Amino acid sequence: MAPPESDAATHLARAQEAASHVPGIDAATPRRPVTRVGVVGAGTMGSGIAMVFANAGLAVTLVEKDGEALGRGLGRIRDVYQRAQTKGTLSDAEAATRLARIEGETDFAALATADLIIDAAFEDMAVKTDIFTRLDRIAKPGAILATNTSALDVDAIAAVTSRPQDVLGLHFFSPAHVMRLLEIVRGAKTDASTLATAVALARDVGKVGVTVGVCDGFCANRMLYPYLRQADCLMEEGALPQDIDRVLTAFGLAMGPCAMLDMAGQDVAWFVRQRQLKTWPKDMRYSRLADLLVERGRLGSKTNAGWYSYPSGPRSAQPDPDVEAMIVAESNRLGIVRRPISDEEVLTRCLYALVNEGARLLGEGIVTRPGDIDLCYVYGMGFPAARGGPMHWADSVGLARVHAAVVELHARHDQNWTPAPLLAELAASGRSFADLDKVPAAGGVS
């Protein structure tokens, strides 16, 4: 009810309204009818996506490579609905109705009648392009082909089809049936009707849709990369996982970076880093601490060991002396004299890395407005809503102060801290990110 929380709430409400105003589409842009959705892959993400659409009243065809994998996916869906029934949040009749909307298949040909097909398969370009090559042959004319990739090049995926105008990214966040954010990735050849349909559909299924451009990681994950690097560098210099997580959860984040990666799976992040290392700049610091975890088989809570140990399941995280020893040994190998790391330094380095990368995204046109970034981080990454998102929070700190700190960190560290040109420009002119949050006078999707 009072500032600054009320200001943050107002900002997020306005940002959500503004997100429907996407350049190149408006209320007159034709939308394609979507009554049946196909989902390729019945893993954790695919089954969650199937529930998103079934919960909204749409028919779903869920396809897996074999009956065993399909059975696991359908079983996962039944378990979710059963838990909701047990809690009393879903009636028996409604659970049965939703479940009946999902048809399981092992034949790609079953996707021929779908109006929208979403690939939720393994995060590998070869896998994705094979799927889209097959979908191009099977899908009916006018069907929208979407990939749930969290980072891969949507344009490269679209290029293997004869209909790139019908291709875009729909990046759901896990668990898909719970998390509200949906990044809508507009490819270079995605046409207006494809995009307008996706924007409207996001709202219809209860998601906060944010349209983003193509780059490694899009918005939320691309900003996550430098944030996680700072966490690793801080550990090399003297911090421990529990120190970093404590500071960031005290600030208001739902989870600290170490606990978050343990939950998501250390192997998932490892695959991303190995892809990035192929073109890693020589003058940019890289920490191999998280790689060492994976080499030791510590893949997170699913293996009962990641940054933390999990003696009795995913909710039993405990600091692990073996991890501390691994971190100290790596510091010694690098010749780094470990030192006390203050809470303020943890907060500054992790959050200013987020803000600097957000400013870079804005400057590159990957996102339309700062409010889009704030929506991504509040609804997709657990940034505290009471602080309005990283860009709104940076305004409250003062961009001149943020920029000065980034410049100082760049001088003291490495190219990870190269100041974003837009951040420098705003700081020099006395403007804020809020000055860039302008809702167009016309446009949007009704």
Secondary structure, 3 states (H helix, E strand, C coil): CCCCHHHHHHHHHHHHHHCCCCCCCCCCCCCCCCCEEEEECCCHHHHHHHHHHHHCCCEEEEECCCHHHHHHHHHHHHHHHHHHHHHCCCCHHHHHHHHHCEEEECCHHHHHHCCEEEECCCCCHHHHHHHHHHHHHHCCCCCEEEECCCCCCHHHHHCCCCCHHHEEEEEECCCCCCCCEEEEECCCCCCHHHHHHHHHHHHHCCCEEEEECCCCCCCHHHHHHHHHHHHHHHHHHCCCHHHHHHHHHHHCCCCCHHHHHHHHCHHHHHHHHHHHHCCCCCCCCCCCHHHHHHHCCCCEHHHCECCEECCCCCCCCEECHHHHHHHHHHHHHHCCCCCCCCHHHHHHHHHHHHHHHHHHHHHHCCCCCHHHHHHHHHHHCCCCHHHCCHHHHHHHHCHHHHHHHHHHHHHHCCHHHCCCHHHHHHHHHCCCHHHHCCCCCCCCCC
